Amino acid sequence: MSTPPFVDLPPHTSAVQLPTVGGPLAALRAVPPAGVTLRGTAVLVPGYTGSKEDFIAVLAPLAEAGYDAVAIDQRGQNESGGPEDPGAYTLARLAEDLADVVEDLGGEPIHLLGHSFGGLVAREYALAHPGRIRSLAVFDSGPAAVPGRSAEQAKLLVAAAGFLSTAQIWAEMQKLAAAEGAPQHPDAGVRTFLRRRFEANDLAMLAGMGTAILEAPDRTDELAAAGLPLLVAAGVGDDAWPVELQKDMATRLGTELVLIPDAAHSPAAENPAATARILKEFWAQNG
């Protein structure tokens, strides 16, 4: 779960609703300020238990560099409503939401960034609609289903969503964190946001996305064959998918894994300056 460094809206940014066939998605949209030439549109997709706020610290720098940057809550996450059927949260269905978002933004090819589980969703969309992709960035994501400890955590969430409320699940998660000595965020506003965000998640989303992240197929070779401009990056301390596994995936995609210093699984939140710089450089190379 990503922890944003702050939750107040940054400059050039507003909260918006983006229509999809499945219902509106909540988003944060940062537009270039007056006098800055528009260089392209970027859509940022969060992970399983994340939200649009995971990207909040990079939105202003991206807008100031000329990008119309749109970070979304996927269906069932945070401020986006979603179906009560866990089967409505497959990678294919989530990619259809992205297709609607891109259409609403004008239908022009976009720069697409997916973080963690969002990387699998972004890959699904890119393979279905390669002509609408200017570039694809995959951060802290892997070639297929999440392994190891991350898989065990996803299994626990899927199971808990069957008999607990989100408030009860959050309370149990906080007990575990306290027992492990995990530090709390120093900002009370961020702590309140983290609780409110998790409790706002749909139980069907927790079950459906959790199942999807545990069953995701390896489509790396298909993506390599698509010939899209690709960026594969991760925090140097990432442990959701092992860094070595991400390096292997990058090699299979014909590129190298970019390691972001002073970051673990959420570099957009943990080292936003480096993350924004890497994205701006990549996007500038790809139109």
Number of C-alpha atoms within 10 A of each C-alpha: 15 21 20 24 20 17 16 12 16 16 15 17 21 13 13 15 17 19 16 18 10 16 15 21 24 23 23 24 23 28 24 24 18 9 8 13 13 16 15 20 21 27 23 25 29 29 27 22 20 27 29 23 28 28 30 24 24 23 30 25 21 20 27 20 21 21 26 26 26 27 25 30 25 30 26 24 28 25 21 21 20 23 16 14 13 21 15 19 25 20 21 15 17 21 24 19 23 24 20 17 22 22 15 13 18 10 12 15 19 21 25 28 25 22 28 27 29 26 26 30 30 27 26 21 23 23 17 14 13 18 12 18 19 21 22 26 21 27 31 29 28 27 21 18 20 23 16 12 12 16 18 13 12 23 17 14 21 22 14 17 21 12 11 13 15 22 15 14 18 17 14 12 13 15 12 12 13 12 9 9 9 10 8 12 14 9 12 10 12 18 16 11 17 21 15 15 18 20 19 17 24 25 25 21 28 26 23 24 26 27 21 24 26 19 13 18 12 14 14 17 12 12 18 18 11 13 11 18 17 22 21 24 25 30 23 17 17 19 17 18 23 17 21 11 13 24 20 16 23 23 14 15 22 12 16 17 21 17 20 24 15 12 20 21 23 28 29 29 22 22 19 22 14 17 24 21 15 16 18 17 10 18 22 12 10 14 11
